[in-house]
Amino acid sequence: MGMRWRNTSSERRNDLLQIEEGSLYPALQTLAESGVGESGVGHFFDERRVRIYKLTATGAKHLEHEVSRFEKMLEGITRVLAPGES
C-alpha cells in the first residue's frame, strides 16, 4: 500500500499535502503495532514480494471518529474566519 498509495493519492491531493517516503513507512508500522492497522506480505503482478497495509475494523472506526472531530474543528475555524456568513 505504501508507495502505491503515496503515488496515486498525490494526484487527488493536488500536492497540497506532501508525504515523504521517510515518514510514510514508520507511520504505517506504528498503525500496525497499535492495532488500528495490519500488515502482511503479498505479491505484486511480477511476483515480487511486497508488504501490504490495511486498516482493521477498529482502525476504520477510529478513522471515522477522527474525521468527524476534524470536520467539527474545521467548521469552528471557518466560523471564526468568516463571522458574517454564519
HELIX and SHEET records of a PDB file:
HELIX    1   1 GLY A    2  ARG A   13  1                                  12    
HELIX    2   2 GLU A   21  SER A   34  1                                  14    
HELIX    3   3 ALA A   57  LEU A   81  1                                  25    
HELIX    4   4 PRO A   83  GLU A   85  5                                   3    
SHEET    1   A 2 GLY A  37  HIS A  43  0                                        
SHEET    2   A 2 ARG A  49  LEU A  55 -1                                        
END                                                                             
